[in-house]
Amino acid sequence: MTVTQLDRAAVAARYGMSDPASVSKAVVRGSLPPPDGFVGRSPWWWSTTLDGWARPGRGRRTKTERTEG
């Protein structure tokens, strides 16, 4: 597995966001994990951080949770 350092534009492209500024908004909302680091004021993430992120409200529900609620 190759681990890659992704900037805000790369994260936006990865998730189909048209504006890299949307990435920062998604972090504030909790839809994306906090950055792994910064270069100056520009955030970056490891690809493995994004791969392992369990997005709240998206999937990750068991069959029991789907049938009970």
C-alpha positions as CSV (number, residue, x, y, z in Angstrom):
1,M,0.0,0.0,0.0
2,T,1.3,3.4,-1.0
3,V,0.8,6.2,1.6
4,T,0.4,9.6,-0.1
5,Q,0.3,13.1,1.4
6,L,-2.8,14.9,0.1
7,D,-3.4,18.6,0.0
8,R,-6.8,20.2,0.2
9,A,-7.2,20.2,-3.6
10,A,-6.4,16.5,-3.8
11,V,-8.9,15.7,-1.0
12,A,-11.5,17.8,-2.8
13,A,-10.9,15.8,-6.0
14,R,-11.0,12.5,-4.2
15,Y,-14.5,13.2,-2.8
16,G,-15.9,15.0,-5.8
17,M,-16.0,18.5,-4.3
18,S,-15.8,21.3,-6.8
19,D,-14.1,23.8,-4.5
20,P,-11.1,23.0,-2.2
21,A,-12.5,25.4,0.4
22,S,-15.3,22.8,0.9
23,V,-12.8,20.5,2.4
24,S,-12.2,22.9,5.3
25,K,-16.0,23.2,5.8
26,A,-16.3,19.4,5.8
27,V,-13.6,19.2,8.6
28,V,-15.5,21.7,10.7
29,R,-18.8,19.7,10.2
30,G,-17.0,16.5,11.1
31,S,-17.5,15.0,7.6
32,L,-13.8,14.6,7.2
33,P,-11.0,14.0,9.8
34,P,-8.8,16.8,11.0
35,P,-5.6,17.4,9.0
36,D,-2.5,15.3,9.8
37,G,-0.4,18.4,9.5
38,F,0.1,21.8,7.9
39,V,2.6,23.4,5.5
40,G,2.4,27.0,6.6
41,R,-1.4,27.5,6.8
42,S,-2.2,24.8,4.2
43,P,-3.6,21.5,5.7
44,W,-2.6,18.1,4.4
45,W,-3.8,14.5,5.1
46,W,-2.2,11.1,4.8
47,S,-4.2,8.9,2.4
48,T,-4.4,6.2,5.1
49,T,-6.1,8.7,7.4
50,L,-8.8,9.3,4.8
51,D,-9.1,5.6,3.9
52,G,-9.7,4.7,7.6
53,W,-12.1,7.5,8.4
54,A,-15.6,6.3,9.3
55,R,-17.8,9.1,8.0
56,P,-20.6,9.8,10.5
57,G,-24.0,9.0,9.2
58,R,-22.7,7.1,6.2
59,G,-22.9,3.3,6.2
60,R,-21.3,1.6,9.1
61,R,-24.7,0.5,10.4
62,T,-25.4,-3.1,11.3
63,K,-28.4,-5.0,10.0
64,T,-30.0,-4.8,13.5
65,E,-29.7,-1.0,13.5
66,R,-31.4,-0.8,10.1
67,T,-34.3,-2.9,11.2
68,E,-34.8,-1.3,14.7
69,G,-35.0,2.3,13.7
